[in-house]
């Protein structure tokens, strides 16, 4: 592989790791705090994309406003999923299984509704970060790649800082560490659930807008990102933000290499083979620790 090709692979790996890692961290936070594996991210992702597209079409084409609209739509979609799939059943027996089924049903129904409303034709968003580029050696860093990395890292950092410093954030962290003890000391599960689903929905909305700089928006366009996000979260260890980051880098590098060497059609095949190998070696994921606390 030539040096220019290696630089291209590494840059794409970093970009994909940042975007899919944002989605995976949201999935991990949701599981570790409220015990829900949210399979409605496909719908949240697609809805956020269309929210950003409608803003670009009918309000303003300003990149910052379009990005904010996608994040806000994702947060609202997260609240919608929380009201339908978490609040009514969080205290029922076998909640994790019921929650997965409920969120998967919401995702499929929601994406079918988007197909009915917006039609099957794909939509594209305007360039959020402009069209410039910077040369790094023999490799061109385009504005969208630089913007994707900086915005995703900045957003995740802001969420982590908020969780460490604010009262609501500390409540979420307490739920992540020990949900039963948190409930005993008076932390409201339902109220916390709304905060968690809004924040993680916003993270999915951010990923939707950032990926729209490469892929088009479509009613079922959130399925593949959801699969990759869940895969990264499982590979890193559900509940571990650090594990999700490590897994995002590994799987981002795998996707970039596979696309260059074998072709994009083989990405999911090599990705799941890699995940199987990792889970055979580390059954709880790279840094999975939360499920031990839940089993205790």
Secondary structure as GFF3:
##gff-version 3
##sequence-region A 1 296
A	DSSP	alpha_helix	3	34	.	.	.	ID=ss1
A	DSSP	alpha_helix	41	58	.	.	.	ID=ss2
A	DSSP	alpha_helix	63	81	.	.	.	ID=ss3
A	DSSP	pi_helix	82	86	.	.	.	ID=ss4
A	DSSP	alpha_helix	95	118	.	.	.	ID=ss5
A	DSSP	beta_strand	133	136	.	.	.	ID=ss6
A	DSSP	beta_strand	139	142	.	.	.	ID=ss7
A	DSSP	alpha_helix	143	165	.	.	.	ID=ss8
A	DSSP	alpha_helix	167	177	.	.	.	ID=ss9
A	DSSP	alpha_helix	179	184	.	.	.	ID=ss10
A	DSSP	alpha_helix	189	211	.	.	.	ID=ss11
A	DSSP	alpha_helix	222	236	.	.	.	ID=ss12
A	DSSP	alpha_helix	241	261	.	.	.	ID=ss13
A	DSSP	three_ten_helix	264	266	.	.	.	ID=ss14
A	DSSP	alpha_helix	267	281	.	.	.	ID=ss15
A	DSSP	alpha_helix	290	295	.	.	.	ID=ss16
###
